[in-house]
Every structure is written in C-alpha cells, then in structure tokens.
C-alpha cells in the first residue's frame, strides 16, 4: 500500500487498502500509513517492511540502504524476506501497468 501511495496508483492503492483490511489492518494503520515513522500504530517489524517499500519505490537513483536491510534481518527470516521482496516487486509491476493504462480506483481489468 505504501508503494502505491508513492507511485500514485489509485487502482492499486484502492485494492491494497481492501486487502490490508482483510488481513487485519486497522483503520488507524490505513489512515496513517503515509506517516508510519511517526504513527504509533505499527510494530517494529511493520516499520521495517514499510521502510523497504519506500526504499524500493525510490530505487531509481540509489540502492536500498544497508540500514533498511539490516532492520529486515532483525524482524524477518529468509522466507519472510523473500515474500516481502517479491510482493514489493509485484506491487511495482502493477503500479506501473495501472498508471500506464490509467486504471481508475474501484475498477478491475477487463
């Protein structure tokens, strides 16, 4: 969801919010995800994942910082990190596609 906010993808952001709700995200978390560093509603592990999402969304001119990776190592095992990385990359793919085709929020591909 954070990556979709950064990339400006309304269709993905809409879908991400719905999926986050299904997965148990609270309204407080959904409302403050853009300000996750200052919001008290996220665990340290969730903050590590959000830091990865932000760093990956801005990877065009710099790699993911070592501090972000080191924080992931503290909170996630190899399999969990693989899932986070795969989902971050998949999110980028769908953000790009939906932005190119100007997919509006609340619709699905036909």
C-alpha positions as a Python dict, from the first residue, in 0.01 Angstrom:
ca = {
    (1, 'X'): (0, 0, 0),
    (2, 'X'): (281, 242, 83),
    (3, 'X'): (447, 185, -252),
    (4, 'X'): (117, 252, -429),
    (5, 'X'): (90, 582, -240),
    (6, 'X'): (438, 683, -355),
    (7, 'X'): (376, 575, -715),
    (8, 'X'): (39, 750, -729),
    (9, 'X'): (-152, 441, -833),
    (10, 'X'): (-514, 490, -729),
    (11, 'X'): (-629, 149, -857),
    (12, 'X'): (-354, -32, -666),
    (13, 'X'): (-398, 186, -358),
    (14, 'X'): (-770, 108, -354),
    (15, 'X'): (-707, -266, -391),
    (16, 'X'): (-421, -259, -138),
    (17, 'X'): (-641, -92, 124),
    (18, 'X'): (-913, -354, 75),
    (19, 'X'): (-662, -638, 105),
    (20, 'X'): (-499, -479, 409),
    (21, 'X'): (-839, -462, 580),
    (22, 'X'): (-898, -830, 504),
    (23, 'X'): (-556, -910, 651),
    (24, 'X'): (-642, -728, 973),
    (25, 'X'): (-503, -378, 926),
    (26, 'X'): (-678, -128, 1149),
    (27, 'X'): (-837, 198, 1038),
    (28, 'X'): (-564, 377, 1235),
    (29, 'X'): (-296, 197, 1033),
    (30, 'X'): (-466, 262, 700),
    (31, 'X'): (-516, 629, 782),
    (32, 'X'): (-157, 687, 892),
    (33, 'X'): (46, 457, 667),
    (34, 'X'): (194, 755, 479),
    (35, 'X'): (326, 885, 812),
    (36, 'X'): (426, 547, 952),
    (37, 'X'): (750, 674, 1107),
    (38, 'X'): (557, 899, 1345),
    (39, 'X'): (238, 697, 1389),
    (40, 'X'): (220, 473, 1698),
    (41, 'X'): (10, 208, 1524),
    (42, 'X'): (288, -3, 1368),
    (43, 'X'): (515, -268, 1514),
    (44, 'X'): (890, -256, 1460),
    (45, 'X'): (856, -539, 1207),
    (46, 'X'): (585, -349, 1017),
    (47, 'X'): (805, -40, 1018),
    (48, 'X'): (1090, -245, 869),
    (49, 'X'): (860, -364, 590),
    (50, 'X'): (734, -11, 525),
    (51, 'X'): (1093, 116, 509),
    (52, 'X'): (1167, -149, 246),
    (53, 'X'): (860, -48, 45),
    (54, 'X'): (965, 316, 48),
    (55, 'X'): (1328, 246, -35),
    (56, 'X'): (1231, 13, -319),
    (57, 'X'): (988, 270, -460),
    (58, 'X'): (1273, 520, -479),
    (59, 'X'): (1539, 282, -608),
    (60, 'X'): (1593, 457, -943),
    (61, 'X'): (1893, 652, -822),
    (62, 'X'): (2010, 461, -514),
    (63, 'X'): (2003, 107, -376),
    (64, 'X'): (1806, 1, -70),
    (65, 'X'): (2012, 137, 222),
    (66, 'X'): (2205, -109, 436),
    (67, 'X'): (2019, 14, 746),
    (68, 'X'): (1686, -85, 589),
    (69, 'X'): (1820, -430, 503),
    (70, 'X'): (1975, -473, 848),
    (71, 'X'): (1640, -390, 1009),
    (72, 'X'): (1467, -651, 791),
    (73, 'X'): (1721, -909, 908),
    (74, 'X'): (1619, -839, 1269),
    (75, 'X'): (1249, -899, 1210),
    (76, 'X'): (1210, -1147, 925),
    (77, 'X'): (1357, -1484, 834),
    (78, 'X'): (1476, -1573, 482),
    (79, 'X'): (1134, -1689, 363),
    (80, 'X'): (956, -1385, 504),
    (81, 'X'): (1209, -1150, 344),
    (82, 'X'): (1164, -1328, 12),
    (83, 'X'): (788, -1275, 36),
    (84, 'X'): (834, -906, 118),
    (85, 'X'): (1075, -857, -170),
    (86, 'X'): (854, -1044, -416),
    (87, 'X'): (545, -850, -310),
    (88, 'X'): (732, -519, -331),
    (89, 'X'): (843, -601, -686),
    (90, 'X'): (497, -727, -784),
    (91, 'X'): (343, -409, -648),
    (92, 'X'): (581, -206, -866),
    (93, 'X'): (474, -404, -1171),
    (94, 'X'): (103, -348, -1112),
    (95, 'X'): (155, 18, -1017),
    (96, 'X'): (333, 71, -1348),
    (97, 'X'): (74, -114, -1556),
    (98, 'X'): (-221, 58, -1391),
    (99, 'X'): (-60, 401, -1422),
    (100, 'X'): (14, 342, -1792),
    (101, 'X'): (-341, 232, -1872),
    (102, 'X'): (-487, 491, -1633),
    (103, 'X'): (-687, 232, -1444),
    (104, 'X'): (-921, 416, -1204),
    (105, 'X'): (-970, 312, -844),
    (106, 'X'): (-1252, 69, -783),
    (107, 'X'): (-1240, -96, -1124),
    (108, 'X'): (-1086, -416, -1248),
    (109, 'X'): (-918, -513, -1571),
    (110, 'X'): (-1150, -633, -1844),
}
